């Protein structure tokens, strides 16, 4: 694996003493020149972690193949902090996305001027994300205060939050035989803290087995409380789960719809490429299928690619090697072929 380049880091806002930062990787000058651009188009990235954990670092969970390819093609890559759930909610994520996009559009070049001759093109911003980061990318597509050229979602959540998977309490182990959580106390301590005085959490060590936040998303699924926490509205799940699935969308309050991407799409949503592993057991492929349908019905350009043999994280080296497809030469060829379409698709739209 190539060495990870060192980023330039900026703080785009501070909340209750917590700095929200973004890491900027600028393309080399010869890559810019080869592409014929005076300033670099931007590819923003949001990390995964169930909206409850993770960090913006360039690590083994990011699509490093896309990062390297984008830099080589003359794009700037920017990985961005956002608020993690508990006690804060999706409305704070909306604020984070809006603040980050404004900073990149209005202020970043001024900050870069003291460090580099290279500048970004604020009129050519695109956004991508993995898993929960795919959700945040959809939020950007809905709520960004500046125009976006494209969205890329890797097995992103947010394509269908009104199904029983998110709304119903689980009484038996439901994920890879992981036992049910029997003591809710530590999770409730996170979720029930006072929002106005609790500093937000914006990063956690994603691979730490002792990090409680790494199982918080599992707790939200188990208890059927995900949508309550995401929306900051207690009881919304209890009301929706009483209804037949086909009636739930019409019953969602407007303030809840703001944090539910598949209920918030308009014709102005950017062109979108959705990629999903066909065997994903964390975010089901049906989410991307539904989001793809919603986008097309709104008149938005949308492309969906399902990767045969792909589990969650199929685009990462370890995620593919540990899944069913990683043991199959033909599936691996098809997976690589699919990934090879992503950057050209993006370049055509920026």
N, C-alpha and C positions, 0 to 999 in steps of 0.2 A: 504494500500500500504506500502511496506517495505521502511525503511528510505534509502535515496540515499547516498551511501558511498562518502566520500570525496576523490577527485582525487589529484594526483600530477600533477602540470602544468609546462610545459616547453615552451619556445619560440623557434620555429624552423627557423624563419627568421624575419627580420625587413625591411619594405619598407616605405620610406618617413616618418619615425618616428612611423609607425604603427607596433606593434608586432603581428606576426602570432603565435598563440599558439595551443597547443594540451593538452587535459586532459587525464591522464592515470589512469585507475583503474586496479590495479593488483589483481590477485586471491589470496586468502588466501593460506598459505603454505600447509594446509591439503587438499585443493582442488587440488593443484598441485600434491601432493603425491598420492592422490586417483586416479588421472588420469594417474599416472605413468610418468609424465614429469618432467625433471629437470628444464626446462625453459618454459615459457608460450607462446603458439602460440598467435597470435595477431588478433583481430577483430577490424578494423578501421571503424569509422562511420562518415558520412557526413549528416548534417541536411538539412531540407527542408526550403521552403520560396520563391519559384519561382525564385531562383537564385538572388533575389533582396533584401531579408530580412532574418532574423533569426539569430541564434547563436548556438554555440557548446554545450550549457548547457544540462545536463541531466534533461529534463523537461517533461511535459505531452505529448509532441509531439514525443518523441523518443520511439522506441520499447523496453520499459523497461523490458518486459518479456524476450526478447532476451538478453539484457544486464545482467540481474540477472542470467539467465541460462548459459550464456557463462562464467561468473565469477565462478559459481558453478562447471562448467566443467573444470576449470583450465586455461581458456583463459584470456588474458589481453584485456581490452576494451579501445580503444583510440578514442576520439571525436576531430575532427580537424577543425580549421578555414580554410576558403577559401575566395577569393575575391568576393564580390557581384557586380553585374552588375551596370554600371553607375557611372562614365564614362568609367570604365574599362570593359573588355570583356572576352570572353571565353579563349583567349590565356593566360590571366593572371591566370585563373583557372587551366589550364594545368601546368603552371609553379608552382603553389601552390601545386598541387598534386605531381609533381615530387620532389619538395623540401621536402615535408613532408615525402614521402616514403624513400628518401635518409636519412633523419634525423633518422627516425625510424630504418632503416636497419643498418646505419653506426655509429650513435652517441648515440642513446637512452640508451643502456646498460651502457655506460660510465657515463651518467648523473644519471642513477638510482643507480649506485654503491655506491654513497655517501649517499643514502637514504634508501636502502633496500637490503636484500640479494637476493630477487627475481629478476630474469632477464627475458627478453622476448627472444623468438626464432626468429631471424631476417630472418630465412629461411622459416618461416611459417606465412606469412602475408596474410590476407584476408580483403576484403573491402565490406561494406554495406552502404546503404543510403536510405533515405525516400524522395519521390517526387523529388524536385530539387537535393537532395542528391543522389538519384538514378542516375541522370544524372552525377553527379561528380564521382560516383562509376564506371559508364561506361567509363568516361574519364580516370580513373585509370586503367581500364582494357586495354585501348588502349595505354596509354602513360607512365605508370609506368616504371621507370628505373630499378626496381628490380622485380623479379618474384613474382606473386601473386597466391595464392592457389585457391581462389574462389571469386566470386562476388555475392552479394545478393541485389536485387533491390526491394524495396517496392514502388509500384505505381510510378516508376521512369519515368521522362521525358527523352527525347532523343532517343526514339525508332522510331519516325517518325516526323521530323521537317519540312517536305516539303509539308504538307497538308494545305488546306485553313484556318484551325483554327489558324495557326501561321502566314500565309502569307497575308491574306486578311483583309482589314480594315472593321470594324464593324460599321454599320450605325444605329443599333437598339440594345437595351440592350440584352446581350448575356450570362450573367452569373447570375443565381438566381435573375433575375429582378433588379440587381444592375444598377442604372442609368449610362449612359455614362458620362465620364469625359469631361467637357466642357471647362475647363481652363488648357491648357497644360503647362503653364508658369513654375510652380514649378517642373514639371517633366523634362522639357527641361533644367532647371538649373542644375539638376543632370546629365543628359545625355550629355550635351554639354560642361561641364567643361573640362579644359585641362588635359589630362591624365598624362602627364609627371610631372606636378606640383601639382596635386590633390591627397592628401593622400587617399589610398584605404579604403573602408568600409568593415569590416570583421564581424561585429556583430550589430544587432539591437534588440530591445525588440519586440518579435514576436506578442505579444497580445496587443500592444499599438494602439488604434484606431486612434490616432493622428500622428502616425509614417507614414510619406509620403511613405516610401519605401514599406510599407505593401500593397499599391495599385499600385506600379510601374509596377509589372508584368501585372496587369489588363490593365494598360495604354499601355503596349507594345503589348498585344493581340488586344486591341481595334484599335490601329493604324496600325496593321500589320507590326510592326517594330522590332519584337522580333529577327528575324534572323540577321538583320542589326546590332543590338546592340550586340548580342551574338558573331558575327564574327568580329565586328569592321570594317565592310565594308558597307558603305552607298550605297544603290542602288541595292544590291544583291537581295533583296526581289522583287523589282519592275521588275527585269528581269525574275525572276523565275515564278512569278505569271502570266505572260503572256503565259506561256507554259502549255500544258496539264499535268496533274499530273504525268503521266507515263514517261514524258520526262524530268522532273525536275532534277532527280538525276544525269543524264549525263551532265547537264549544270552547276553544282555547281563547282566553282573554287577550286583548290586543297587546297589553304590556308583556305578556308571556311570549307572544309571537315574535317579538323583537329578538329573542335569543334562540329562536328555533328557525334555522336557515330554510328548511324546506317549506315553511309557511310564510317566508318573507321575500321570496324571489320576485323580481320585477323584470321587465324587458331590458332595463339598463344594466343588469348583471353582466359582468365581463365574460368573454369566451372562456370555456372551462373544459379542462381535460381531467377526467376521473379515472384513476387506476385502482384496481382492487384484486386481491388474491381470491381465486374461486373457492378456496378452502378456509378462508379467514374465520376464526372462531372467536375473535374479540369484537371486531366490528363486522357484522355480517354483510356479504356482498349486496344483499337486498337494499342496504342503505344507499349505496352508490347508484344502484339501478333506479331507485325511487327519485333520487336527486336528479339523475340524468333525465328522467321522464318529466319532472317538474320544470327543469330548465328548458327542455324542448317545447313544452306546452306554453311557456312564457315567451317563446320566440328567441331564446338565447342559443347561440352556437355552443354545442356541447358534444363531447366525444367520451365514450366509455370503453375502457379496455379491461377485460377480466383475464387474469393470468392463471392458466391451468397449473394445478399443483402448488399454488401460492398460498401460504399462510400469512398471518399478520406480520408485517415487516419483510415481505418477500423481496423488496428492492434492496435490502441491505445484505451484505455478504453473509453474516451469521444467520440472519433471518431466512435466507434462501437455503443455505446449507443444512439447516436443522429441520426444514420442512420436507414434505413428500416430494416436491419437484426437484429439490436439490440432489436427489439420488437418480434422477432420470435425465439422460443426455439430451433427448429431444425436447423435453419440457424446458430444460435450461436454455437450449437454443432459442425457443420461442419466447421465453421470458426476456432474454437479452435483446431479442429483436424488438419486442414491445418497448423496453426501456430506451432503445435507440431511436424511437419515434418522438420522445418527449421534447428534447431540446430543439430539433427542427420545427416541431409544431409551435413551440414558444417563439422561436426566432421569426417565424412568419407573421406573428401577431404583435410584435413590438416595433 
